[in-house]
Amino acid sequence: MSTSPEFRGFDLVRRGYDRPEVDRYLSALSEAGSPPPRPDFPIRWRGYDREQVDARIADLLRGRA
């Protein structure tokens, strides 16, 4: 997901972003080239915490600039 040593992953919450979708998007972000458009992640039971995912994506996109 991320190569940054301080990143520890996302908390799981009762209703959060679909984990496989987030993982695929973060993998695509780590590849060279222009960043893919951010999808509307489906909300699932036991998904990733939405605020944490949104903040992480914003950090990664800022780092690419």
All heavy atoms as TSV, in Angstrom:
chain	resi	resn	atom	element	x	y	z
A	1	MET	N	N	0.817	-1.185	0.000
A	1	MET	CA	C	0.000	0.000	0.000
A	1	MET	C	C	0.858	1.244	0.000
A	1	MET	O	O	0.764	2.055	-0.870
A	1	MET	CB	C	-0.910	-0.021	1.221
A	1	MET	CG	C	-2.299	0.286	0.863
A	1	MET	SD	S	-3.551	0.229	2.138
A	1	MET	CE	C	-2.923	-0.612	3.487
A	2	SER	N	N	1.699	1.384	1.003
A	2	SER	CA	C	2.549	2.564	1.058
A	2	SER	C	C	3.929	2.147	1.529
A	2	SER	O	O	4.065	1.282	2.378
A	2	SER	CB	C	1.955	3.588	2.015
A	2	SER	OG	O	2.853	4.640	2.201
A	3	THR	N	N	4.947	2.767	0.995
A	3	THR	CA	C	6.307	2.431	1.398
A	3	THR	C	C	6.791	3.300	2.540
A	3	THR	O	O	7.865	3.084	3.064
A	3	THR	CB	C	7.259	2.591	0.199
A	3	THR	OG1	O	7.153	3.932	-0.280
A	3	THR	CG2	C	6.914	1.611	-0.893
A	4	SER	N	N	6.015	4.271	2.946
A	4	SER	CA	C	6.406	5.175	4.016
A	4	SER	C	C	6.461	4.418	5.351
A	4	SER	O	O	5.499	3.761	5.731
A	4	SER	CB	C	5.390	6.321	4.055
A	4	SER	OG	O	5.267	6.858	5.304
A	5	PRO	N	N	7.584	4.488	6.084
A	5	PRO	CA	C	7.726	3.707	7.310
A	5	PRO	C	C	6.764	4.103	8.413
A	5	PRO	O	O	6.427	3.282	9.250
A	5	PRO	CB	C	9.169	3.947	7.737
A	5	PRO	CG	C	9.612	5.152	7.013
A	5	PRO	CD	C	8.751	5.273	5.788
A	6	GLU	N	N	6.290	5.334	8.433
A	6	GLU	CA	C	5.384	5.755	9.496
A	6	GLU	C	C	3.938	5.327	9.248
A	6	GLU	O	O	3.121	5.368	10.144
A	6	GLU	CB	C	5.463	7.266	9.731
A	6	GLU	CG	C	4.898	8.119	8.627
A	6	GLU	CD	C	5.865	8.389	7.492
A	6	GLU	OE1	O	7.033	7.977	7.542
A	6	GLU	OE2	O	5.438	9.007	6.518
A	7	PHE	N	N	3.613	4.889	8.048
A	7	PHE	CA	C	2.244	4.482	7.738
A	7	PHE	C	C	1.991	3.082	8.279
A	7	PHE	O	O	2.715	2.144	7.981
A	7	PHE	CB	C	1.995	4.528	6.230
A	7	PHE	CG	C	0.595	4.158	5.868
A	7	PHE	CD1	C	-0.451	5.001	6.190
A	7	PHE	CD2	C	0.321	2.974	5.248
A	7	PHE	CE1	C	-1.754	4.665	5.883
A	7	PHE	CE2	C	-0.967	2.626	4.924
A	7	PHE	CZ	C	-2.018	3.475	5.249
A	8	ARG	N	N	0.953	2.930	9.086
A	8	ARG	CA	C	0.659	1.647	9.737
A	8	ARG	C	C	-0.615	0.980	9.257
A	8	ARG	O	O	-1.010	-0.029	9.796
A	8	ARG	CB	C	0.556	1.849	11.255
A	8	ARG	CG	C	1.787	2.427	11.872
A	8	ARG	CD	C	2.882	1.389	11.957
A	8	ARG	NE	N	4.055	1.960	12.596
A	8	ARG	CZ	C	5.268	1.871	12.124
A	8	ARG	NH1	N	5.489	1.235	11.007
A	8	ARG	NH2	N	6.277	2.409	12.760
A	9	GLY	N	N	-1.284	1.557	8.289
A	9	GLY	CA	C	-2.528	0.972	7.804
A	9	GLY	C	C	-3.734	1.726	8.333
A	9	GLY	O	O	-3.601	2.712	9.056
A	10	PHE	N	N	-4.894	1.239	7.971
A	10	PHE	CA	C	-6.133	1.906	8.331
A	10	PHE	C	C	-6.890	1.097	9.381
A	10	PHE	O	O	-6.861	-0.133	9.364
A	10	PHE	CB	C	-7.038	2.063	7.103
A	10	PHE	CG	C	-6.388	2.805	5.967
A	10	PHE	CD1	C	-6.057	2.162	4.789
A	10	PHE	CD2	C	-6.107	4.158	6.082
A	10	PHE	CE1	C	-5.476	2.840	3.739
A	10	PHE	CE2	C	-5.515	4.854	5.034
A	10	PHE	CZ	C	-5.200	4.192	3.872
A	11	ASP	N	N	-7.601	1.812	10.233
A	11	ASP	CA	C	-8.492	1.146	11.179
A	11	ASP	C	C	-9.684	0.591	10.422
A	11	ASP	O	O	-10.115	1.160	9.411
A	11	ASP	CB	C	-9.013	2.140	12.227
A	11	ASP	CG	C	-7.925	2.641	13.163
A	11	ASP	OD1	O	-6.922	1.922	13.361
A	11	ASP	OD2	O	-8.082	3.754	13.690
A	12	LEU	N	N	-10.219	-0.518	10.918
A	12	LEU	CA	C	-11.458	-1.068	10.376
A	12	LEU	C	C	-12.606	-0.534	11.215
A	12	LEU	O	O	-12.521	-0.486	12.439
A	12	LEU	CB	C	-11.443	-2.593	10.420
A	12	LEU	CG	C	-10.367	-3.272	9.574
A	12	LEU	CD1	C	-10.468	-4.786	9.723
A	12	LEU	CD2	C	-10.474	-2.872	8.127
A	13	VAL	N	N	-13.660	-0.110	10.527
A	13	VAL	CA	C	-14.826	0.439	11.206
A	13	VAL	C	C	-16.067	-0.319	10.752
A	13	VAL	O	O	-16.032	-1.068	9.767
A	13	VAL	CB	C	-14.980	1.950	10.928
A	13	VAL	CG1	C	-13.823	2.729	11.535
A	13	VAL	CG2	C	-15.076	2.241	9.445
A	14	ARG	N	N	-17.146	-0.103	11.470
A	14	ARG	CA	C	-18.382	-0.826	11.155
A	14	ARG	C	C	-18.800	-0.589	9.701
A	14	ARG	O	O	-19.126	-1.527	8.987
A	14	ARG	CB	C	-19.485	-0.372	12.094
A	14	ARG	CG	C	-20.784	-1.133	11.869
A	14	ARG	CD	C	-21.801	-0.773	12.885
A	14	ARG	NE	N	-21.327	-1.281	14.165
A	14	ARG	CZ	C	-22.024	-1.267	15.265
A	14	ARG	NH1	N	-23.221	-0.748	15.271
A	14	ARG	NH2	N	-21.529	-1.747	16.371
A	15	ARG	N	N	-18.800	0.667	9.268
A	15	ARG	CA	C	-19.143	0.989	7.876
A	15	ARG	C	C	-18.066	1.904	7.330
A	15	ARG	O	O	-17.944	3.038	7.755
A	15	ARG	CB	C	-20.514	1.649	7.792
A	15	ARG	CG	C	-21.635	0.678	8.150
A	15	ARG	CD	C	-23.033	1.186	7.936
A	15	ARG	NE	N	-23.306	1.846	6.690
A	15	ARG	CZ	C	-23.501	1.251	5.512
A	15	ARG	NH1	N	-23.405	-0.044	5.402
A	15	ARG	NH2	N	-23.787	1.954	4.444
A	16	GLY	N	N	-17.293	1.370	6.416
A	16	GLY	CA	C	-16.190	2.128	5.853
A	16	GLY	C	C	-15.996	1.799	4.388
A	16	GLY	O	O	-16.764	1.070	3.784
A	17	TYR	N	N	-14.919	2.359	3.836
A	17	TYR	CA	C	-14.618	2.129	2.419
A	17	TYR	C	C	-14.259	0.669	2.175
A	17	TYR	O	O	-13.583	0.024	2.979
A	17	TYR	CB	C	-13.437	2.988	1.977
A	17	TYR	CG	C	-13.717	4.462	1.831
A	17	TYR	CD1	C	-12.720	5.388	2.126
A	17	TYR	CD2	C	-14.930	4.939	1.370
A	17	TYR	CE1	C	-12.940	6.742	1.969
A	17	TYR	CE2	C	-15.156	6.298	1.214
A	17	TYR	CZ	C	-14.163	7.200	1.515
A	17	TYR	OH	O	-14.376	8.540	1.363
A	18	ASP	N	N	-14.681	0.187	1.026
A	18	ASP	CA	C	-14.393	-1.182	0.590
A	18	ASP	C	C	-12.878	-1.405	0.558
A	18	ASP	O	O	-12.157	-0.689	-0.141
A	18	ASP	CB	C	-15.012	-1.400	-0.788
A	18	ASP	CG	C	-14.841	-2.809	-1.286
A	18	ASP	OD1	O	-15.386	-3.724	-0.638
A	18	ASP	OD2	O	-14.164	-2.991	-2.314
A	19	ARG	N	N	-12.394	-2.353	1.325
A	19	ARG	CA	C	-10.948	-2.556	1.472
A	19	ARG	C	C	-10.246	-2.910	0.169
A	19	ARG	O	O	-9.225	-2.301	-0.161
A	19	ARG	CB	C	-10.673	-3.590	2.558
A	19	ARG	CG	C	-11.056	-3.046	3.932
A	19	ARG	CD	C	-10.781	-4.026	5.023
A	19	ARG	NE	N	-11.786	-5.085	4.985
A	19	ARG	CZ	C	-11.737	-6.192	5.710
A	19	ARG	NH1	N	-10.732	-6.412	6.519
A	19	ARG	NH2	N	-12.698	-7.081	5.635
A	20	PRO	N	N	-10.735	-3.890	-0.609
A	20	PRO	CA	C	-10.027	-4.203	-1.863
A	20	PRO	C	C	-9.977	-3.031	-2.839
A	20	PRO	O	O	-8.972	-2.835	-3.527
A	20	PRO	CB	C	-10.817	-5.382	-2.445
A	20	PRO	CG	C	-11.510	-6.000	-1.282
A	20	PRO	CD	C	-11.797	-4.867	-0.343
A	21	GLU	N	N	-11.054	-2.238	-2.898
A	21	GLU	CA	C	-11.068	-1.079	-3.802
A	21	GLU	C	C	-10.010	-0.054	-3.395
A	21	GLU	O	O	-9.302	0.489	-4.238
A	21	GLU	CB	C	-12.452	-0.416	-3.800
A	21	GLU	CG	C	-13.530	-1.233	-4.457
A	21	GLU	CD	C	-13.397	-1.274	-5.960
A	21	GLU	OE1	O	-12.951	-0.283	-6.563
A	21	GLU	OE2	O	-13.735	-2.323	-6.530
A	22	VAL	N	N	-9.920	0.214	-2.094
A	22	VAL	CA	C	-8.921	1.165	-1.599
A	22	VAL	C	C	-7.521	0.638	-1.881
A	22	VAL	O	O	-6.654	1.369	-2.364
A	22	VAL	CB	C	-9.112	1.445	-0.094
A	22	VAL	CG1	C	-7.945	2.245	0.473
A	22	VAL	CG2	C	-10.429	2.172	0.162
A	23	ASP	N	N	-7.293	-0.641	-1.615
A	23	ASP	CA	C	-5.969	-1.232	-1.844
A	23	ASP	C	C	-5.563	-1.135	-3.310
A	23	ASP	O	O	-4.420	-0.803	-3.628
A	23	ASP	CB	C	-5.941	-2.688	-1.381
A	23	ASP	CG	C	-6.058	-2.832	0.128
A	23	ASP	OD1	O	-5.789	-1.848	0.856
A	23	ASP	OD2	O	-6.422	-3.936	0.580
A	24	ARG	N	N	-6.503	-1.404	-4.215
A	24	ARG	CA	C	-6.197	-1.309	-5.657
A	24	ARG	C	C	-5.856	0.129	-6.040
A	24	ARG	O	O	-4.915	0.370	-6.790
A	24	ARG	CB	C	-7.373	-1.808	-6.496
A	24	ARG	CG	C	-7.406	-3.295	-6.678
A	24	ARG	CD	C	-8.403	-3.709	-7.734
A	24	ARG	NE	N	-9.785	-3.493	-7.349
A	24	ARG	CZ	C	-10.502	-4.351	-6.627
A	24	ARG	NH1	N	-9.980	-5.476	-6.216
A	24	ARG	NH2	N	-11.749	-4.080	-6.332
A	25	TYR	N	N	-6.615	1.077	-5.522
A	25	TYR	CA	C	-6.350	2.475	-5.861
A	25	TYR	C	C	-4.988	2.910	-5.328
A	25	TYR	O	O	-4.222	3.564	-6.032
A	25	TYR	CB	C	-7.456	3.373	-5.306
A	25	TYR	CG	C	-7.230	4.824	-5.644
A	25	TYR	CD1	C	-7.391	5.279	-6.945
A	25	TYR	CD2	C	-6.816	5.726	-4.681
A	25	TYR	CE1	C	-7.157	6.607	-7.276
A	25	TYR	CE2	C	-6.583	7.055	-5.001
A	25	TYR	CZ	C	-6.758	7.492	-6.295
A	25	TYR	OH	O	-6.514	8.801	-6.614
A	26	LEU	N	N	-4.664	2.537	-4.104
A	26	LEU	CA	C	-3.372	2.924	-3.538
A	26	LEU	C	C	-2.219	2.273	-4.306
A	26	LEU	O	O	-1.168	2.883	-4.483
A	26	LEU	CB	C	-3.304	2.590	-2.056
A	26	LEU	CG	C	-4.230	3.430	-1.173
A	26	LEU	CD1	C	-4.150	2.952	0.267
A	26	LEU	CD2	C	-3.921	4.901	-1.271
A	27	SER	N	N	-2.418	1.062	-4.782
A	27	SER	CA	C	-1.395	0.416	-5.615
A	27	SER	C	C	-1.202	1.188	-6.906
A	27	SER	O	O	-0.073	1.399	-7.352
A	27	SER	CB	C	-1.792	-1.022	-5.942
A	27	SER	OG	O	-1.590	-1.844	-4.846
A	28	ALA	N	N	-2.306	1.616	-7.512
A	28	ALA	CA	C	-2.227	2.386	-8.757
A	28	ALA	C	C	-1.539	3.724	-8.517
A	28	ALA	O	O	-0.803	4.206	-9.369
A	28	ALA	CB	C	-3.624	2.587	-9.342
A	29	LEU	N	N	-1.747	4.323	-7.347
A	29	LEU	CA	C	-1.088	5.594	-7.027
A	29	LEU	C	C	0.420	5.429	-6.902
A	29	LEU	O	O	1.164	6.360	-7.175
A	29	LEU	CB	C	-1.621	6.158	-5.707
A	29	LEU	CG	C	-2.825	7.059	-5.747
A	29	LEU	CD1	C	-3.169	7.541	-4.354
A	29	LEU	CD2	C	-2.629	8.226	-6.670
A	30	SER	N	N	0.859	4.264	-6.480
A	30	SER	CA	C	2.294	4.057	-6.268
A	30	SER	C	C	3.054	3.843	-7.577
A	30	SER	O	O	4.273	3.909	-7.597
A	30	SER	CB	C	2.526	2.868	-5.332
A	30	SER	OG	O	2.157	1.660	-5.955
A	31	GLU	N	N	2.329	3.593	-8.663
A	31	GLU	CA	C	2.975	3.395	-9.959
A	31	GLU	C	C	3.356	4.745	-10.565
A	31	GLU	O	O	2.753	5.766	-10.269
A	31	GLU	CB	C	2.041	2.636	-10.890
A	31	GLU	CG	C	1.753	1.230	-10.401
A	31	GLU	CD	C	0.698	0.534	-11.231
A	31	GLU	OE1	O	0.253	1.098	-12.258
A	31	GLU	OE2	O	0.310	-0.569	-10.838
A	32	ALA	N	N	4.345	4.723	-11.407
A	32	ALA	CA	C	4.795	5.953	-12.077
A	32	ALA	C	C	3.720	6.457	-13.029
A	32	ALA	O	O	2.862	5.714	-13.462
A	32	ALA	CB	C	6.085	5.680	-12.837
A	33	GLY	N	N	3.816	7.710	-13.350
A	33	GLY	CA	C	2.858	8.313	-14.273
A	33	GLY	C	C	1.874	9.199	-13.546
A	33	GLY	O	O	1.990	9.438	-12.350
A	34	SER	N	N	0.896	9.664	-14.292
A	34	SER	CA	C	-0.089	10.546	-13.676
A	34	SER	C	C	-1.032	9.723	-12.794
A	34	SER	O	O	-1.341	8.573	-13.106
A	34	SER	CB	C	-0.873	11.293	-14.748
A	34	SER	OG	O	-1.598	10.394	-15.530
A	35	PRO	N	N	-1.484	10.312	-11.689
A	35	PRO	CA	C	-2.345	9.562	-10.773
A	35	PRO	C	C	-3.694	9.244	-11.416
A	35	PRO	O	O	-4.245	10.062	-12.159
A	35	PRO	CB	C	-2.511	10.496	-9.577
A	35	PRO	CG	C	-2.153	11.838	-10.047
A	35	PRO	CD	C	-1.223	11.668	-11.220
A	36	PRO	N	N	-4.214	8.071	-11.137
A	36	PRO	CA	C	-5.535	7.726	-11.667
A	36	PRO	C	C	-6.603	8.566	-10.971
A	36	PRO	O	O	-6.392	9.039	-9.852
A	36	PRO	CB	C	-5.685	6.244	-11.317
A	36	PRO	CG	C	-4.801	6.040	-10.140
A	36	PRO	CD	C	-3.662	7.014	-10.297
A	37	PRO	N	N	-7.745	8.757	-11.613
A	37	PRO	CA	C	-8.816	9.504	-10.956
A	37	PRO	C	C	-9.292	8.757	-9.709
A	37	PRO	O	O	-9.321	7.525	-9.693
A	37	PRO	CB	C	-9.916	9.582	-12.012
A	37	PRO	CG	C	-9.598	8.540	-13.002
A	37	PRO	CD	C	-8.125	8.270	-12.921
A	38	ARG	N	N	-9.629	9.513	-8.684
A	38	ARG	CA	C	-10.069	8.896	-7.438
A	38	ARG	C	C	-11.484	8.353	-7.619
A	38	ARG	O	O	-12.400	9.089	-7.986
A	38	ARG	CB	C	-10.061	9.921	-6.312
A	38	ARG	CG	C	-10.366	9.315	-4.966
A	38	ARG	CD	C	-10.511	10.419	-3.928
A	38	ARG	NE	N	-10.687	9.916	-2.605
A	38	ARG	CZ	C	-11.802	9.398	-2.131
A	38	ARG	NH1	N	-12.859	9.290	-2.901
A	38	ARG	NH2	N	-11.875	8.973	-0.891
A	39	PRO	N	N	-11.683	7.057	-7.336
A	39	PRO	CA	C	-13.027	6.491	-7.479
A	39	PRO	C	C	-13.907	6.860	-6.287
A	39	PRO	O	O	-13.418	7.280	-5.238
A	39	PRO	CB	C	-12.761	4.984	-7.509
A	39	PRO	CG	C	-11.510	4.805	-6.732
A	39	PRO	CD	C	-10.693	6.057	-6.973
A	40	ASP	N	N	-15.196	6.671	-6.448
A	40	ASP	CA	C	-16.124	6.755	-5.319
A	40	ASP	C	C	-16.134	5.373	-4.689
A	40	ASP	O	O	-16.755	4.447	-5.224
A	40	ASP	CB	C	-17.531	7.134	-5.790
A	40	ASP	CG	C	-17.610	8.561	-6.281
A	40	ASP	OD1	O	-16.890	9.420	-5.732
A	40	ASP	OD2	O	-18.391	8.822	-7.207
A	41	PHE	N	N	-15.409	5.228	-3.595
A	41	PHE	CA	C	-15.301	3.916	-2.965
A	41	PHE	C	C	-16.650	3.477	-2.397
A	41	PHE	O	O	-17.315	4.259	-1.717
A	41	PHE	CB	C	-14.281	3.941	-1.823
A	41	PHE	CG	C	-12.890	4.289	-2.254
A	41	PHE	CD1	C	-12.280	5.441	-1.808
A	41	PHE	CD2	C	-12.183	3.459	-3.102
A	41	PHE	CE1	C	-10.995	5.778	-2.190
A	41	PHE	CE2	C	-10.894	3.780	-3.501
A	41	PHE	CZ	C	-10.301	4.934	-3.046
A	42	PRO	N	N	-17.034	2.231	-2.656
A	42	PRO	CA	C	-18.273	1.726	-2.052
A	42	PRO	C	C	-18.113	1.632	-0.530
A	42	PRO	O	O	-17.009	1.406	-0.032
A	42	PRO	CB	C	-18.444	0.334	-2.654
A	42	PRO	CG	C	-17.401	0.169	-3.693
A	42	PRO	CD	C	-16.394	1.252	-3.517
A	43	ILE	N	N	-19.204	1.800	0.185
A	43	ILE	CA	C	-19.212	1.670	1.642
A	43	ILE	C	C	-19.620	0.238	1.971
A	43	ILE	O	O	-20.608	-0.271	1.442
A	43	ILE	CB	C	-20.201	2.671	2.284
A	43	ILE	CG1	C	-19.874	4.098	1.857
A	43	ILE	CG2	C	-20.211	2.524	3.803
A	43	ILE	CD1	C	-18.518	4.585	2.266
A	44	ARG	N	N	-18.838	-0.398	2.834
A	44	ARG	CA	C	-19.071	-1.799	3.214
A	44	ARG	C	C	-18.973	-1.951	4.730
A	44	ARG	O	O	-18.332	-1.152	5.410
A	44	ARG	CB	C	-18.007	-2.712	2.585
A	44	ARG	CG	C	-17.932	-2.642	1.094
A	44	ARG	CD	C	-19.027	-3.492	0.477
A	44	ARG	NE	N	-18.820	-3.575	-0.959
A	44	ARG	CZ	C	-19.588	-2.987	-1.845
A	44	ARG	NH1	N	-20.609	-2.255	-1.461
A	44	ARG	NH2	N	-19.359	-3.116	-3.129
A	45	TRP	N	N	-19.579	-3.025	5.236
A	45	TRP	CA	C	-19.386	-3.384	6.631
A	45	TRP	C	C	-17.933	-3.799	6.824
A	45	TRP	O	O	-17.349	-4.453	5.961
A	45	TRP	CB	C	-20.302	-4.550	7.030
A	45	TRP	CG	C	-21.737	-4.164	7.103
A	45	TRP	CD1	C	-22.713	-4.446	6.185
A	45	TRP	CD2	C	-22.363	-3.398	8.121
A	45	TRP	NE1	N	-23.898	-3.907	6.577
A	45	TRP	CE2	C	-23.717	-3.253	7.778
A	45	TRP	CE3	C	-21.908	-2.822	9.306
A	45	TRP	CZ2	C	-24.611	-2.556	8.567
A	45	TRP	CZ3	C	-22.810	-2.130	10.092
A	45	TRP	CH2	C	-24.147	-2.006	9.717
A	46	ARG	N	N	-17.354	-3.391	7.935
A	46	ARG	CA	C	-15.960	-3.711	8.285
A	46	ARG	C	C	-15.003	-3.197	7.216
A	46	ARG	O	O	-14.105	-3.896	6.765
A	46	ARG	CB	C	-15.760	-5.204	8.518
A	46	ARG	CG	C	-16.556	-5.796	9.643
A	46	ARG	CD	C	-16.053	-5.459	11.007
A	46	ARG	NE	N	-14.706	-6.003	11.194
A	46	ARG	CZ	C	-13.830	-5.489	12.016
A	46	ARG	NH1	N	-14.133	-4.443	12.739
A	46	ARG	NH2	N	-12.635	-6.012	12.157
A	47	GLY	N	N	-15.209	-1.966	6.799
A	47	GLY	CA	C	-14.338	-1.348	5.814
A	47	GLY	C	C	-13.302	-0.466	6.482
A	47	GLY	O	O	-13.243	-0.339	7.709
A	48	TYR	N	N	-12.461	0.152	5.654
A	48	TYR	CA	C	-11.438	1.078	6.146
A	48	TYR	C	C	-12.089	2.378	6.604
A	48	TYR	O	O	-13.030	2.865	5.969
A	48	TYR	CB	C	-10.433	1.409	5.054
A	48	TYR	CG	C	-9.478	0.310	4.676
A	48	TYR	CD1	C	-9.104	0.147	3.346
A	48	TYR	CD2	C	-8.910	-0.538	5.621
A	48	TYR	CE1	C	-8.199	-0.838	2.972
A	48	TYR	CE2	C	-8.014	-1.526	5.251
A	48	TYR	CZ	C	-7.665	-1.671	3.935
A	48	TYR	OH	O	-6.780	-2.630	3.559
A	49	ASP	N	N	-11.536	2.956	7.652
A	49	ASP	CA	C	-12.010	4.240	8.161
A	49	ASP	C	C	-11.917	5.288	7.055
A	49	ASP	O	O	-10.855	5.512	6.476
A	49	ASP	CB	C	-11.154	4.650	9.357
A	49	ASP	CG	C	-11.601	5.959	9.948
A	49	ASP	OD1	O	-11.172	7.009	9.431
A	49	ASP	OD2	O	-12.356	5.930	10.938
A	50	ARG	N	N	-13.032	5.910	6.747
A	50	ARG	CA	C	-13.106	6.836	5.613
A	50	ARG	C	C	-12.214	8.057	5.788
A	50	ARG	O	O	-11.550	8.482	4.839
A	50	ARG	CB	C	-14.549	7.261	5.378
A	50	ARG	CG	C	-15.393	6.091	4.852
A	50	ARG	CD	C	-16.814	6.495	4.660
A	50	ARG	NE	N	-17.546	6.205	5.891
A	50	ARG	CZ	C	-18.840	6.394	6.052
A	50	ARG	NH1	N	-19.556	6.907	5.080
A	50	ARG	NH2	N	-19.423	6.085	7.176
A	51	GLU	N	N	-12.203	8.631	6.971
A	51	GLU	CA	C	-11.378	9.823	7.205
A	51	GLU	C	C	-9.898	9.520	7.052
A	51	GLU	O	O	-9.147	10.312	6.487
A	51	GLU	CB	C	-11.654	10.399	8.588
A	51	GLU	CG	C	-13.015	11.047	8.699
A	51	GLU	CD	C	-13.259	11.632	10.081
A	51	GLU	OE1	O	-12.286	11.819	10.850
A	51	GLU	OE2	O	-14.429	11.904	10.392
A	52	GLN	N	N	-9.467	8.353	7.544
A	52	GLN	CA	C	-8.055	7.975	7.429
A	52	GLN	C	C	-7.666	7.770	5.971
A	52	GLN	O	O	-6.598	8.199	5.543
A	52	GLN	CB	C	-7.773	6.706	8.223
A	52	GLN	CG	C	-7.858	6.889	9.713
A	52	GLN	CD	C	-7.663	5.586	10.463
A	52	GLN	OE1	O	-7.531	4.509	9.872
A	52	GLN	NE2	N	-7.654	5.676	11.781
A	53	VAL	N	N	-8.527	7.107	5.214
A	53	VAL	CA	C	-8.239	6.859	3.797
A	53	VAL	C	C	-8.168	8.186	3.046
A	53	VAL	O	O	-7.223	8.430	2.289
A	53	VAL	CB	C	-9.297	5.931	3.159
A	53	VAL	CG1	C	-9.139	5.865	1.641
A	53	VAL	CG2	C	-9.228	4.536	3.768
A	54	ASP	N	N	-9.143	9.051	3.262
A	54	ASP	CA	C	-9.157	10.348	2.576
A	54	ASP	C	C	-7.899	11.152	2.897
A	54	ASP	O	O	-7.296	11.751	1.999
A	54	ASP	CB	C	-10.404	11.142	2.950
A	54	ASP	CG	C	-11.682	10.534	2.387
A	54	ASP	OD1	O	-11.610	9.753	1.421
A	54	ASP	OD2	O	-12.760	10.853	2.933
A	55	ALA	N	N	-7.493	11.153	4.165
A	55	ALA	CA	C	-6.294	11.894	4.565
A	55	ALA	C	C	-5.044	11.288	3.935
A	55	ALA	O	O	-4.157	12.013	3.465
A	55	ALA	CB	C	-6.163	11.906	6.090
A	56	ARG	N	N	-4.960	9.971	3.886
A	56	ARG	CA	C	-3.787	9.308	3.305
A	56	ARG	C	C	-3.679	9.595	1.807
A	56	ARG	O	O	-2.593	9.871	1.288
A	56	ARG	CB	C	-3.862	7.800	3.554
A	56	ARG	CG	C	-2.657	7.055	3.078
A	56	ARG	CD	C	-1.454	7.452	3.868
A	56	ARG	NE	N	-0.286	6.774	3.350
A	56	ARG	CZ	C	0.937	7.216	3.472
A	56	ARG	NH1	N	1.171	8.315	4.139
A	56	ARG	NH2	N	1.937	6.567	2.963
A	57	ILE	N	N	-4.807	9.534	1.109
A	57	ILE	CA	C	-4.794	9.826	-0.325
A	57	ILE	C	C	-4.365	11.260	-0.564
A	57	ILE	O	O	-3.548	11.539	-1.447
A	57	ILE	CB	C	-6.165	9.518	-0.963
A	57	ILE	CG1	C	-6.383	8.005	-0.990
A	57	ILE	CG2	C	-6.271	10.104	-2.369
A	57	ILE	CD1	C	-7.777	7.575	-1.398
A	58	ALA	N	N	-4.890	12.180	0.230
A	58	ALA	CA	C	-4.504	13.591	0.084
A	58	ALA	C	C	-3.002	13.754	0.305
A	58	ALA	O	O	-2.331	14.478	-0.442
A	58	ALA	CB	C	-5.288	14.454	1.072
A	59	ASP	N	N	-2.443	13.073	1.325
A	59	ASP	CA	C	-0.999	13.150	1.577
A	59	ASP	C	C	-0.200	12.606	0.395
A	59	ASP	O	O	0.800	13.200	-0.019
A	59	ASP	CB	C	-0.619	12.359	2.837
A	59	ASP	CG	C	-1.051	13.039	4.123
A	59	ASP	OD1	O	-1.377	14.252	4.082
A	59	ASP	OD2	O	-1.067	12.355	5.163
A	60	LEU	N	N	-0.625	11.470	-0.129
A	60	LEU	CA	C	0.100	10.857	-1.249
A	60	LEU	C	C	0.057	11.748	-2.493
A	60	LEU	O	O	1.045	11.883	-3.202
A	60	LEU	CB	C	-0.456	9.476	-1.560
A	60	LEU	CG	C	-0.182	8.406	-0.504
A	60	LEU	CD1	C	-0.981	7.144	-0.816
A	60	LEU	CD2	C	1.286	8.106	-0.397
A	61	LEU	N	N	-1.098	12.336	-2.768
A	61	LEU	CA	C	-1.224	13.207	-3.935
A	61	LEU	C	C	-0.418	14.479	-3.759
A	61	LEU	O	O	0.180	14.972	-4.719
A	61	LEU	CB	C	-2.700	13.523	-4.207
A	61	LEU	CG	C	-3.530	12.345	-4.712
A	61	LEU	CD1	C	-4.999	12.727	-4.800
A	61	LEU	CD2	C	-3.021	11.823	-6.036
A	62	ARG	N	N	-0.376	15.005	-2.544
A	62	ARG	CA	C	0.456	16.183	-2.268
A	62	ARG	C	C	1.916	15.865	-2.482
A	62	ARG	O	O	2.674	16.678	-3.002
A	62	ARG	CB	C	0.236	16.651	-0.823
A	62	ARG	CG	C	-0.357	18.004	-0.707
A	62	ARG	CD	C	-0.383	18.530	0.713
A	62	ARG	NE	N	-0.589	17.573	1.780
A	62	ARG	CZ	C	-1.781	17.193	2.244
A	62	ARG	NH1	N	-2.881	17.686	1.729
A	62	ARG	NH2	N	-1.864	16.331	3.223
A	63	GLY	N	N	2.328	14.667	-2.096
A	63	GLY	CA	C	3.719	14.255	-2.255
A	63	GLY	C	C	4.137	14.078	-3.708
A	63	GLY	O	O	5.307	14.141	-4.039
A	64	ARG	N	N	3.183	13.875	-4.583
A	64	ARG	CA	C	3.484	13.706	-6.006
A	64	ARG	C	C	3.670	15.040	-6.700
A	64	ARG	O	O	4.219	15.086	-7.793
A	64	ARG	CB	C	2.356	12.947	-6.700
A	64	ARG	CG	C	2.230	11.524	-6.212
A	64	ARG	CD	C	1.227	10.837	-7.037
A	64	ARG	NE	N	1.940	10.409	-8.239
A	64	ARG	CZ	C	1.586	9.400	-8.985
A	64	ARG	NH1	N	0.519	8.733	-8.715
A	64	ARG	NH2	N	2.293	9.057	-10.035
A	65	ALA	N	N	3.164	16.102	-6.091
A	65	ALA	CA	C	3.225	17.426	-6.745
A	65	ALA	C	C	4.612	17.992	-6.753
A	65	ALA	O	O	5.503	17.653	-6.101
A	65	ALA	CB	C	2.273	18.382	-6.044
